[in-house]
Amino acid sequence: MRSEPVPRVPPVYAFGTLALIALAAWILARSLGNVPYEPKSDDGYYLVYARRVSEEGPGVFPRLFTSWNENSAYWIYPSPLRVFFVLVSGLWVKLFGATLPALSWLSITSHLAWIACTAWFARRHFEERRAFLITALASFAALLLGSARQALQDSFLLVLLALSVWTFLETLRAPQSRGWRVSFIASFTLAILTKELAVLLGPAFALGVLVEWRANRSLPLRAFALQLVLPLVISAPVFVLAAGGVEPLLLTVRRVLSSPATNTYATQFGSGPWYRYLIDYLCLSPGVTLLALGFTGALLLRTLRGAYERTLVQLGIVAAVLLFELGFFTKNVRYLLVLELCLCVFAATMLDELVPQKARARWLWIGAAGVLLCFLDWRTYDYGWVQHGIYDPLSALLFQLRDILPATEPVK
């Protein structure tokens, strides 16, 4: 792994990344004609919020909170707490029209930004060919392609969560860099303002700092404590202002936390153990997930023997902590899209290590394996989302997709 910032992006790497972005954009754009929108479900609520903000301005937020809190039928749907996404989508529909397909284009744009973000940061942390393999796997992950055509906030949030993780890694690598510290605070704050559950990354970052401090006793713990607290300090008054006061904000938070218990859909289809997420990922991207799980074991063994590979260990911490935390909530693989970052890095690293260093045409074999993995993920996306119109990738639907359960009714 690299320990110094990369001064410039080689033309071949930049061209390859642009090719991935163009191909992903073409794949998504050509399938927008059959997106199964649900105007009375989450995407419909996001469109209503966006339209209200575009027409009445940010001052409408307190009224959105009041309306949501006063009608118990709304509590199982997205709340106005997703302040930053609602603001951005409000501006988006003002520019491109207040329609669900317009919000789909916001998701597509977010996915393309995710590819660019992955390519740029992966090259800062890994050898160029492995970085490109990571980017390719991230570009064609079945779940991410499926999410990128929906009129939801998932792909938008993923970009901010990924930026939070990458900039956190940069602050560990350059603890004295004020620029990276500010970048982390900004991205993590915006992630929290996009979806409240983004705060669950905080404990992963805190544990990551302690692990890094054990390897580097000179790490400025006070500066990192401030770095982790500031996103909460900054976002709190924004939430209060948007809600129109502390009392309506606390009321909204209580109802967001309690609503899953009264949501029949959530209790019937979102229960199960923490490893349900891994089972879902095995249904979605079996090759990438198996490679990543294999590398997780190897990384754990190396770490216990005293080796410390910062980027890989920190991503492992992020994955483990999020799997643990989300085990206590209603489970839906859409809630853990950021796990794709860890899976893609670990799978690419596993491929890199499986092929002997002295093997003839080594990267030709690794590249061929990468192309196969990308193709299989695209096939899953095409079969599940394009041909069978998946809207919410619940475990039951994914099991039907893989013929583990009989398809008693059309997959949707």
C-alpha positions as CSV (number, residue, x, y, z in Angstrom):
1,M,0.0,0.0,0.0
2,R,1.1,3.6,-0.7
3,S,2.1,5.8,2.2
4,E,2.5,9.0,0.2
5,P,-0.1,11.1,-1.6
6,V,-0.3,10.4,-5.3
7,P,0.8,13.5,-7.2
8,R,-1.2,12.9,-10.4
9,V,-3.5,10.4,-12.0
10,P,-1.8,8.5,-15.0
11,P,-3.8,8.9,-18.3
12,V,-4.4,5.2,-18.6
13,Y,-5.9,5.0,-15.1
14,A,-8.0,8.1,-15.7
15,F,-9.2,6.8,-19.1
16,G,-10.1,3.4,-17.5
17,T,-12.1,5.1,-14.8
18,L,-14.0,7.3,-17.3
19,A,-14.7,4.2,-19.3
20,L,-16.2,2.5,-16.2
21,I,-18.3,5.6,-15.5
22,A,-19.6,5.8,-19.1
23,L,-20.5,2.1,-19.1
24,A,-22.3,2.2,-15.8
25,A,-24.2,5.3,-17.0
26,W,-25.2,3.6,-20.2
27,I,-26.3,0.4,-18.3
28,L,-28.5,2.4,-15.9
29,A,-29.9,5.0,-18.4
30,R,-31.1,2.3,-20.8
31,S,-33.1,0.6,-18.1
32,L,-35.0,3.6,-16.6
33,G,-38.1,2.8,-18.7
34,N,-39.2,0.0,-16.4
35,V,-38.3,1.2,-12.9
36,P,-41.0,0.0,-10.5
37,Y,-41.8,3.3,-8.8
38,E,-44.0,3.2,-5.7
39,P,-45.6,6.7,-5.4
40,K,-47.3,5.7,-2.1
41,S,-44.1,4.4,-0.6
42,D,-40.7,5.9,0.2
43,D,-39.9,7.3,-3.2
44,G,-43.3,9.1,-3.3
45,Y,-42.5,10.7,0.1
46,Y,-39.1,11.9,-1.1
47,L,-40.8,13.4,-4.2
48,V,-43.3,15.2,-2.0
49,Y,-40.6,16.6,0.2
50,A,-38.5,17.7,-2.8
51,R,-41.4,19.4,-4.5
52,R,-42.4,21.3,-1.3
53,V,-38.8,22.5,-0.8
54,S,-38.4,23.5,-4.4
55,E,-41.7,25.5,-4.3
56,E,-41.6,27.0,-0.8
57,G,-37.9,27.0,0.0
58,P,-36.0,25.6,3.1
59,G,-38.5,27.5,5.4
60,V,-41.0,24.7,4.8
61,F,-39.1,22.2,6.9
62,P,-40.9,22.9,10.2
63,R,-44.2,22.3,8.5
64,L,-42.9,19.1,7.0
65,F,-42.0,17.9,10.5
66,T,-45.4,19.0,11.9
67,S,-47.3,17.2,9.1
68,W,-45.2,14.0,9.5
69,N,-45.6,13.9,13.3
70,E,-49.4,14.6,13.3
71,N,-50.3,11.6,11.1
72,S,-49.4,8.2,12.4
73,A,-49.8,6.6,9.0
74,Y,-46.7,8.6,7.9
75,W,-44.4,7.2,10.6
76,I,-43.4,4.1,8.7
77,Y,-42.2,6.2,5.8
78,P,-39.1,8.5,5.6
79,S,-39.2,11.4,8.0
80,P,-38.0,15.0,7.2
81,L,-34.9,14.2,9.2
82,R,-33.1,13.5,5.9
83,V,-32.5,17.3,5.7
84,F,-29.5,17.4,3.3
85,F,-31.0,14.9,0.9
86,V,-34.3,16.7,0.8
87,L,-32.5,20.1,0.2
88,V,-30.5,18.6,-2.7
89,S,-33.4,16.8,-4.2
90,G,-35.5,20.0,-3.9
91,L,-32.9,21.8,-5.9
92,W,-32.6,18.9,-8.3
93,V,-36.3,18.8,-9.1
94,K,-36.4,22.5,-9.5
95,L,-33.8,22.2,-12.3
96,F,-35.0,18.9,-13.9
97,G,-38.7,18.6,-13.0
98,A,-40.6,17.2,-10.0
99,T,-40.9,13.6,-11.2
100,L,-39.8,10.3,-9.9
101,P,-37.6,9.7,-13.0
102,A,-35.8,12.9,-12.2
103,L,-35.0,11.6,-8.7
104,S,-33.7,8.4,-10.4
105,W,-31.2,10.5,-12.3
106,L,-30.0,12.0,-9.0
107,S,-29.4,8.4,-7.9
108,I,-27.5,7.6,-11.2
109,T,-25.4,10.7,-10.8
110,S,-24.6,9.7,-7.2
111,H,-23.5,6.2,-8.4
112,L,-21.2,7.8,-11.0
113,A,-19.8,10.0,-8.2
114,W,-19.3,6.8,-6.1
115,I,-17.2,5.3,-8.9
116,A,-15.1,8.4,-9.2
117,C,-14.6,8.6,-5.5
118,T,-13.6,5.0,-5.2
119,A,-11.1,5.3,-8.1
120,W,-9.5,8.4,-6.7
121,F,-9.1,7.2,-3.1
122,A,-8.3,3.6,-4.0
123,R,-5.3,4.7,-5.9
124,R,-4.0,6.7,-3.0
125,H,-4.0,3.6,-0.8
126,F,-3.2,0.7,-3.2
127,E,-1.1,-0.2,-6.2
128,E,-2.6,1.1,-9.4
129,R,-3.9,-2.2,-10.9
130,R,-5.4,-3.3,-7.7
131,A,-7.1,0.1,-7.3
132,F,-8.6,-0.2,-10.7
133,L,-9.9,-3.7,-9.9
134,I,-11.5,-2.3,-6.7
135,T,-13.1,0.5,-8.8
136,A,-14.4,-2.0,-11.4
137,L,-16.0,-4.2,-8.7
138,A,-17.5,-1.1,-7.1
139,S,-18.9,0.0,-10.4
140,F,-20.9,-3.1,-11.2
141,A,-21.9,-4.4,-7.8
142,A,-25.5,-5.7,-8.3
143,L,-27.0,-4.0,-5.3
144,L,-25.4,-0.7,-6.1
145,L,-26.6,-0.8,-9.7
146,G,-30.1,-1.7,-8.5
147,S,-30.1,1.2,-6.0
148,A,-28.8,3.6,-8.6
149,R,-31.9,3.5,-10.7
150,Q,-34.4,4.0,-7.8
151,A,-35.8,7.4,-6.7
152,L,-34.5,6.9,-3.2
153,Q,-31.7,8.4,-1.1
154,D,-29.5,5.2,-0.9
155,S,-27.0,6.0,-3.6
156,F,-26.7,9.6,-2.5
157,L,-26.0,8.6,1.1
158,L,-23.5,6.0,-0.1
159,V,-21.3,8.7,-1.6
160,L,-21.2,10.6,1.6
161,L,-20.6,7.5,3.8
162,A,-17.7,6.5,1.5
163,L,-16.2,9.9,1.6
164,S,-16.4,9.8,5.4
165,V,-14.6,6.5,5.5
166,W,-11.9,7.5,3.0
167,T,-11.3,10.9,4.5
168,F,-11.1,9.3,8.0
169,L,-8.4,7.0,6.6
170,E,-6.5,10.0,5.2
171,T,-6.6,11.7,8.7
172,L,-5.0,8.6,10.2
173,R,-2.3,8.6,7.5
174,A,-1.7,12.4,7.9
175,P,-2.8,13.3,11.4
176,Q,-1.5,16.9,11.1
177,S,-3.3,17.6,7.9
178,R,-6.0,20.3,8.6
179,G,-7.4,19.8,5.1
180,W,-8.2,16.2,5.5
181,R,-9.6,16.8,9.0
182,V,-12.0,19.5,7.6
183,S,-12.9,17.2,4.7
184,F,-13.8,14.4,7.1
185,I,-15.9,16.6,9.4
186,A,-17.8,18.0,6.4
187,S,-18.5,14.6,4.8
188,F,-19.5,12.9,8.0
189,T,-21.7,15.9,9.0
190,L,-23.5,15.8,5.6
191,A,-23.9,12.0,5.9
192,I,-25.6,12.4,9.3
193,L,-27.9,15.2,7.8
194,T,-28.7,12.8,4.9
195,K,-29.7,9.9,7.1
196,E,-29.7,9.8,10.9
197,L,-28.3,6.3,11.1
198,A,-25.0,7.5,9.6
199,V,-24.1,8.2,13.2
200,L,-23.4,4.5,13.6
201,L,-20.1,5.0,11.8
202,G,-19.0,7.1,14.8
203,P,-18.2,4.1,17.0
204,A,-16.3,2.4,14.2
205,F,-14.2,5.5,13.7
206,A,-13.6,5.8,17.5
207,L,-12.4,2.2,17.7
208,G,-10.3,2.8,14.6
209,V,-8.5,5.7,16.3
210,L,-7.8,3.5,19.4
211,V,-6.4,0.7,17.2
212,E,-4.2,3.3,15.3
213,W,-3.1,4.8,18.6
214,R,-1.9,1.4,19.7
215,A,0.3,1.2,16.6
216,N,1.3,4.9,16.7
217,R,1.5,6.3,20.3
218,S,2.1,9.8,18.9
219,L,-1.4,10.0,17.5
220,P,-3.1,13.2,18.8
221,L,-6.0,11.7,20.6
222,R,-7.5,15.0,21.6
223,A,-7.6,16.2,18.0
224,F,-9.3,13.0,16.9
225,A,-11.8,13.2,19.7
226,L,-12.7,16.7,18.5
227,Q,-12.8,15.5,14.9
228,L,-15.4,12.8,15.8
229,V,-17.5,15.0,18.0
230,L,-17.8,18.0,15.7
231,P,-20.1,16.4,13.1
232,L,-22.6,15.8,15.9
233,V,-22.2,19.3,17.3
234,I,-22.7,20.9,13.8
235,S,-25.6,18.7,12.7
236,A,-27.6,19.1,16.0
237,P,-28.6,22.8,15.6
238,V,-29.3,22.1,11.9
239,F,-31.8,19.4,12.9
240,V,-33.3,21.7,15.6
241,L,-33.7,24.6,13.1
242,A,-35.3,22.3,10.5
243,A,-37.7,20.8,12.9
244,G,-38.7,24.2,14.3
245,G,-37.5,23.5,17.8
246,V,-36.1,21.0,20.2
247,E,-39.4,19.5,21.2
248,P,-40.6,18.6,17.6
249,L,-37.1,17.2,16.9
250,L,-37.2,14.9,19.9
251,L,-40.7,13.9,19.1
252,T,-39.7,13.0,15.5
253,V,-36.6,11.0,16.7
254,R,-38.8,9.0,19.2
255,R,-41.3,8.1,16.5
256,V,-38.5,7.2,14.0
257,L,-37.1,4.8,16.6
258,S,-40.4,3.3,17.7
259,S,-42.1,3.0,14.3
260,P,-40.5,-0.3,13.2
261,A,-42.2,-2.1,16.1
262,T,-45.6,-1.1,14.7
263,N,-44.6,-1.7,11.0
264,T,-45.9,-5.1,10.0
265,Y,-43.9,-5.0,6.8
266,A,-40.7,-4.3,8.8
267,T,-41.3,-6.9,11.5
268,Q,-42.3,-9.7,9.0
269,F,-39.5,-9.1,6.5
270,G,-36.8,-7.3,8.4
271,S,-36.1,-9.6,11.3
272,G,-33.3,-12.1,11.8
273,P,-29.7,-12.3,13.0
274,W,-26.9,-9.9,12.2
275,Y,-25.4,-12.2,9.6
276,R,-28.6,-11.9,7.5
277,Y,-26.7,-9.0,5.8
278,L,-23.9,-11.4,4.7
279,I,-26.5,-14.0,3.5
280,D,-28.1,-11.3,1.4
281,Y,-24.7,-10.2,0.0
282,L,-24.0,-13.9,-0.9
283,C,-27.2,-13.9,-2.9
284,L,-26.4,-10.6,-4.6
285,S,-22.6,-10.9,-5.3
286,P,-21.5,-14.4,-4.3
287,G,-18.1,-14.3,-5.9
288,V,-17.1,-10.9,-4.4
289,T,-18.5,-11.8,-1.0
290,L,-16.8,-15.2,-0.7
291,L,-13.4,-13.7,-1.7
292,A,-13.9,-10.9,0.8
293,L,-14.9,-13.3,3.6
294,G,-11.8,-15.4,2.8
295,F,-9.6,-12.3,3.0
296,T,-11.2,-11.3,6.3
297,G,-9.9,-14.4,7.9
298,A,-6.5,-14.0,6.5
299,L,-6.4,-10.3,7.6
300,L,-7.5,-11.2,11.1
301,L,-4.8,-13.9,11.3
302,R,-2.1,-11.5,10.1
303,T,-3.2,-8.8,12.5
304,L,-3.2,-11.2,15.5
305,R,0.4,-12.1,14.6
306,G,1.4,-8.4,14.8
307,A,1.1,-7.1,11.3
308,Y,-0.8,-3.8,10.9
309,E,-2.0,-2.9,7.5
310,R,-3.8,0.4,8.2
311,T,-6.3,0.7,5.4
312,L,-7.3,-3.0,5.4
313,V,-7.6,-3.2,9.2
314,Q,-9.6,0.0,9.4
315,L,-12.1,-1.2,6.7
316,G,-12.4,-4.4,8.6
317,I,-13.3,-2.4,11.7
318,V,-15.9,-0.5,9.8
319,A,-17.5,-3.7,8.5
320,A,-17.5,-5.5,11.8
321,V,-18.9,-2.6,13.9
322,L,-21.6,-1.8,11.4
323,L,-22.7,-5.5,11.2
324,F,-22.8,-5.6,15.0
325,E,-24.8,-2.3,15.4
326,L,-27.3,-3.0,12.6
327,G,-28.0,-6.4,14.1
328,F,-30.1,-4.5,16.7
329,F,-32.3,-2.8,14.0
330,T,-34.7,-3.8,11.3
331,K,-32.6,-5.4,8.7
332,N,-32.6,-4.5,5.0
333,V,-29.5,-4.9,2.8
334,R,-30.1,-1.4,1.5
335,Y,-29.2,0.0,5.0
336,L,-25.7,-1.4,4.6
337,L,-24.7,-0.3,1.1
338,V,-21.4,1.0,2.4
339,L,-20.3,-2.6,3.2
340,E,-19.7,-2.8,-0.6
341,L,-16.6,-0.6,-0.1
342,C,-15.1,-3.1,2.3
343,L,-16.2,-6.1,0.2
344,C,-14.7,-4.7,-3.0
345,V,-11.4,-3.8,-1.4
346,F,-11.1,-7.2,0.3
347,A,-12.1,-9.2,-2.8
348,A,-9.6,-7.4,-5.0
349,T,-6.9,-7.9,-2.4
350,M,-7.7,-11.5,-2.1
351,L,-7.5,-12.0,-5.9
352,D,-4.1,-10.1,-5.8
353,E,-2.8,-12.5,-3.2
354,L,-4.2,-15.7,-4.6
355,V,-2.2,-15.5,-7.8
356,P,1.6,-16.1,-7.1
357,Q,3.7,-13.0,-7.5
358,K,6.0,-14.8,-10.0
359,A,3.2,-16.2,-12.1
360,R,3.4,-15.5,-15.8
361,A,0.8,-13.0,-17.0
362,R,-0.2,-12.6,-13.4
363,W,-2.4,-9.5,-13.9
364,L,-3.9,-10.9,-17.0
365,W,-5.4,-13.7,-14.9
366,I,-6.4,-11.4,-12.1
367,G,-8.0,-9.0,-14.6
368,A,-9.9,-11.9,-16.3
369,A,-11.3,-12.9,-12.8
370,G,-12.3,-9.3,-12.2
371,V,-14.1,-9.1,-15.5
372,L,-16.0,-12.3,-14.7
373,L,-17.0,-11.0,-11.3
374,C,-18.2,-7.8,-12.8
375,F,-20.1,-9.6,-15.5
376,L,-21.8,-11.9,-13.0
377,D,-22.8,-9.0,-10.8
378,W,-24.3,-7.2,-13.9
379,R,-26.2,-10.3,-14.7
380,T,-27.7,-10.4,-11.2
381,Y,-28.7,-6.7,-11.5
382,D,-30.2,-7.3,-15.0
383,Y,-32.1,-10.4,-13.9
384,G,-33.3,-9.0,-10.6
385,W,-33.9,-5.3,-11.1
386,V,-34.4,-4.9,-14.8
387,Q,-36.2,-8.2,-15.8
388,H,-38.1,-8.8,-12.5
389,G,-38.5,-5.3,-11.2
390,I,-37.1,-5.5,-7.7
391,Y,-38.1,-2.4,-5.7
392,D,-36.9,-3.5,-2.2
393,P,-34.2,-6.2,-2.1
394,L,-35.6,-8.2,0.8
395,S,-34.1,-11.6,1.7
396,A,-37.2,-13.4,0.6
397,L,-37.0,-11.9,-2.9
398,L,-33.3,-12.6,-3.1
399,F,-33.9,-16.2,-2.2
400,Q,-36.5,-16.4,-4.9
401,L,-34.0,-14.8,-7.3
402,R,-31.6,-17.6,-6.6
403,D,-34.3,-20.3,-6.6
404,I,-33.7,-21.0,-2.9
405,L,-37.4,-20.3,-2.3
406,P,-40.2,-21.0,-4.8
407,A,-41.5,-17.8,-6.5
408,T,-45.1,-18.0,-5.3
409,E,-45.7,-14.6,-6.9
410,P,-43.8,-12.4,-9.2
411,V,-40.6,-10.9,-7.7
412,K,-41.1,-7.2,-7.1
